Amino acid sequence: MKILITGGLGVIGSYFANTMAKEHNITILDSAEEQRNHFIKDHLPKNIKFCIEKLEIADLSNIGEYDLVMHAAAHTGIPHSIIDPNRDWIDNVDATKHLLDAIRVAKNPPNTVVLSSVKPYKTDNDCVVVDERYVWKNKRIGFDETTELLPDEPYAASKMAQSALCMAYARSYNLPITVFRCSNLYGPAPSHGPRHGWLTWLCLAAVLERPIEVQGSGYQVRDMLFASDVRDAVLTANDHIQYLQGNVYNLGGGNENSISVKEASNIIKSILPNTIINNGEGRKHEDLIFITDYTRFNVATGWSPKINVKDGIKSIIDWAIENKQELQNAYFGVK
């Protein structure tokens, strides 16, 4: 296959590229604005092609040459979106529309899988604390695609608009596009840093001998999905695009891969005993618990996560130890 990965120098895009490059023709489109992006680029296979450009202004006239587009480019992170909501909208909505317009006029529109977010969902914080984690009083299994959309910060609003726009283009123009609303994704690559990509960052920070910060109580729970499971979901969607197109599917680790911040910190400390754990301020509008119900995609395709969250943590730590010195350089000056 000939594959275009937007945002291919991020955690998930780079893992997809790295594991697919041996058998497929890979092109990465990424603005590469952070030092970590260049670290990732230097560690990817040499046969990958790169277009270092912002998606919203990139020349996409050759989009029809690709068999598959994985759209992972985004302005990620709630704190960043609150500081600069205009940049958030441009990167998440305007850039996506630019991609969709190119696909719309292509003679052979490529299969396109969009990685969006579960953040627009209205959440249920009717919880109690049990063994260092929040649990729902009503014993629900998670949030599914029928959950009301109720964004409470710019990032959630832009991701809500992004998924709606993709659905509309797919349905209006009969385009092979499907959207994943993704929960917390993590993997062996440099994340943005503190207060973003939390589980990946906690693992990296511990290896780099930095204190790790538990924000708020630490009882907050998230379901986690490892990069290899994301890759398999994208390939599964590509194989079933004829009846998935125009629809949105939740993608996450589910209840079986849910973990609290405090539990994750304790696992990291059990692997790296010298890890220092500090308490930090909680985030505004933070959900006490969010667990993704991925049943709809599982029923449609048979996909389900394979990597247990504890094994995923160990995998990232092992990778970070192997690359410790280069990671120190990549995060020099990042606080």
HELIX and SHEET records of a PDB file:
HELIX    1   1 VAL A   11  MET A   20  1                                  10    
HELIX    2   2 GLN A   35  ASP A   42  1                                   8    
HELIX    3   3 LEU A   55  ILE A   57  5                                   3    
HELIX    4   4 ILE A   63  GLU A   65  5                                   3    
HELIX    5   5 ILE A   78  ILE A   83  1                                   6    
HELIX    6   6 PRO A   85  TRP A   89  1                                   5    
HELIX    7   7 ILE A   90  ASP A   94  3                                   5    
HELIX    8   8 ALA A   95  VAL A  105  1                                  11    
HELIX    9   9 PRO A  154  TYR A  173  1                                  20    
HELIX   10  10 TRP A  198  VAL A  207  1                                  10    
HELIX   11  11 ALA A  227  ASP A  239  1                                  13    
HELIX   12  12 ILE A  241  LEU A  244  1                                   4    
HELIX   13  13 ASN A  255  ASN A  257  5                                   3    
HELIX   14  14 VAL A  261  ILE A  271  1                                  11    
HELIX   15  15 THR A  295  THR A  301  1                                   7    
HELIX   16  16 VAL A  309  GLU A  322  1                                  14    
HELIX   17  17 LYS A  324  ALA A  330  1                                   7    
SHEET    1   A 7 LYS A  49  ILE A  52  0                                        
SHEET    2   A 7 ASN A  25  ASP A  30  1                                        
SHEET    3   A 7 LYS A   2  THR A   6  1                                        
SHEET    4   A 7 LEU A  68  HIS A  71  1                                        
SHEET    5   A 7 ASN A 111  SER A 117  1                                        
SHEET    6   A 7 ILE A 177  CYS A 182  1                                        
SHEET    7   A 7 VAL A 248  LEU A 251  1                                        
SHEET    1   B 2 CYS A 127  VAL A 129  0                                        
SHEET    2   B 2 TYR A 134  TRP A 136 -1                                        
SHEET    1   C 3 ASN A 184  TYR A 186  0                                        
SHEET    2   C 3 VAL A 221  PHE A 226  1                                        
SHEET    3   C 3 SER A 258  SER A 260 -1                                        
SHEET    1   D 3 ASN A 184  TYR A 186  0                                        
SHEET    2   D 3 VAL A 221  PHE A 226  1                                        
SHEET    3   D 3 ILE A 289  PHE A 290  1                                        
SHEET    1   E 2 ILE A 212  GLN A 215  0                                        
SHEET    2   E 2 ILE A 277  GLY A 280  1                                        
END                                                                             
